[in-house]
């Protein structure tokens, strides 16, 4: 049974029917992925990643936590080395 139908324009554009938008949970600005599975093409909502997800992927290990006093002391040491 067909959920909905769309028509392709001369520019290759389609409209996503409201039933499909609701089922996929998409709206303006959403990104859809098109995937080939055998002789079918499957459309799905692209995954969304938070900035924290990206950070964890790029920097898997967190640096050790430092106290404000440690940071201040490190700055003082750095400045003393730079000054004659």
C-alpha positions in Angstrom: 0.0 0.0 0.0 1.4 3.4 -1.0 1.8 5.9 1.8 1.8 9.0 -0.6 2.9 10.1 -4.0 5.0 13.0 -5.3 5.6 14.4 -8.8 9.1 15.3 -10.0 9.3 18.8 -11.6 11.3 19.6 -14.7 14.1 20.9 -12.4 14.2 17.5 -10.6 12.5 18.7 -7.5 9.8 17.0 -5.5 7.5 17.9 -2.6 7.5 15.7 0.4 3.8 14.9 1.2 2.5 15.9 4.6 2.0 12.3 5.6 5.6 11.5 4.9 6.9 14.7 6.6 4.9 13.7 9.7 6.1 10.1 9.7 9.7 11.2 9.3 9.4 14.1 11.7 10.9 16.6 9.2 10.2 20.2 8.4 11.8 23.2 6.7 15.6 22.9 6.7 15.6 19.2 7.5 18.0 17.0 5.6 16.9 13.7 3.9 19.2 10.9 3.0 18.7 8.7 -0.1 20.1 5.2 0.1 20.0 2.4 -2.4 19.0 -1.0 -1.0 19.0 -3.7 -3.7 16.5 -2.5 -6.3 14.9 0.1 -4.0 15.7 3.6 -2.9 15.1 4.4 0.7 14.6 7.9 2.0 15.2 8.7 5.6 15.8 11.7 7.9 19.5 12.4 8.2 21.0 12.0 11.7 21.5 15.1 13.7 24.6 15.6 15.8 25.0 18.1 18.6 28.2 20.1 19.1 29.0 17.9 22.0 28.8 14.8 19.8 31.2 16.4 17.3 33.6 17.4 20.2 33.6 13.9 21.6 34.3 12.4 18.2 37.2 14.8 17.6 38.6 14.7 21.2 37.7 11.3 22.7 39.7 11.8 25.9 38.9 14.7 28.1 41.9 16.7 29.4 42.3 16.6 33.2 40.3 19.1 35.0 42.3 22.0 36.3 41.4 24.3 39.2 41.4 28.1 38.6 44.4 28.4 40.9 46.4 26.0 38.7 45.5 28.0 35.6 46.5 31.3 37.3 49.9 29.8 38.4 50.6 28.4 34.9 49.9 31.9 33.5 52.3 33.5 36.0 55.0 31.0 35.2 54.6 31.6 31.5 54.8 35.4 31.9 57.9 35.2 34.1 59.7 33.2 31.5 58.8 35.7 28.8 59.9 38.8 30.8 63.6 39.6 31.0 
